[in-house]
């Protein structure tokens, strides 16, 4: 059945004022009472579960397609749509369906992943992750890969909001589970060891953090080589832990090695290279070697002014670092004369005190907290869904069609309406019009293959 039939059905419903379109034609708007009537009718006819399952299969495919996507509005919409679908599926409680329960569990899993990836939704991730982790432990067991990934992500969310005391036992359980299931040298195990070390350091347990960072670095150098990005991140993490413990002399060679590798592999102006240069300069300054810190800070400032602009927070921080290094080298007059008027104002507004070195490897959080970065994308992909079902939607039963007591157009849009109710608007609900043929296809109403939009799994 052609997708054009769905478009005609939408047009007919619009003619009867059952739905309207946004001014740009990209959004279908249905009144909440209309969607409620549709849902109630589907529930009475025992069709609600099938429609929910069709909508869930489309939403799952869409969520997977957005892994590592830079389309933040689209990514942010996934948890909202999952929440809406869970609310609607609750109305089909009388129609118990094991497959629907499994796909809804997968969707909650993906919603947590996307909330973590956004980086600004830790509180929401906690509200999703706490019940999800408990359910996965009950359904799949405490050491199942999906359970371990969910627990890790929940721990990362706790850490992001400053609840490190709650994050640590979850990271510890995840590390124990991965060591038992995967072995001590598996990449996921090494990431878990690194995550726990970070949490220990945040909690002030520096000695324990250093031990784990040392173990992780040694394993990554042995297994991945000295120049692998994960190895570079581990070297930087250990150096930062040494510095926090006052072991500056041990931190310096690690930062020197990291900078040399970044310059050789990535180039002088790569963000990670610039961050590594800034970190080494800060460590030199901490060691009282301001004369060596100054040229590194000067190069860092020049690169950030050129790449980020003079008013970017990182540029302002580097400018302050350089001014402080001039002071430490007893060159404050020369240093301040070389700063322009507005730059000096930035320095004075910041206040005194050393600027913290760049965090880790300047944005590559996947090597530090895998729940917050790309390393966990694979953990949320199809390979880890074995316990929850293979994600195949081909056996999703089609909705019944052609019944005399049900308009065909209404059947084709039922799943669209189910996806539309995000619980935010009081008077109406909205859904991107492009989802209509996708939902219809998942329900078996359109023969064409699914086209799920931009984005791909990493």
Secondary structure, 3 states (H helix, E strand, C coil): CCHHHHHHHHHHHHHCCCCEECCCCCEEEEEHHHHHHHHHHHHHCCCHHHHHHHHHHHHHHHHHHCCCCCCHHHHHHHHHHHHHHHHHHHHHCCCCCHHHHHHHHHHHHHHHHHHHHHCCCHHHHHHHHHHHHHHHHHHHCCCCHHHHHHHHHHHHHHHHCCCHHHHHHHHHHHHHHHHHHHCCCCHHHHHHHHHHHHHHHHCCCHHHHHHHHHHHHHHHHHHHCCCCHHHHHHHHHHHHHHHHCCCHHHHHHHHHHHHHHHHHHHCCCCHHHHHHHHHHHHHHHHCCCHHHHHHHHHHHHHHHHHHHCCCCHHHHHHHHHHHHHHHHCCCHHHHHHCCCHHHHHHHHHHCCCCCCCCCCCCCCHHHCCHHHCHHHCHHHCHHHCHHHCCCCCCCCCCCCCCCCCCCHHHHHHHHHHHHHCCCCCCCEEEEECCHHHHHHHHCCCCCCCCCCCCCCCC
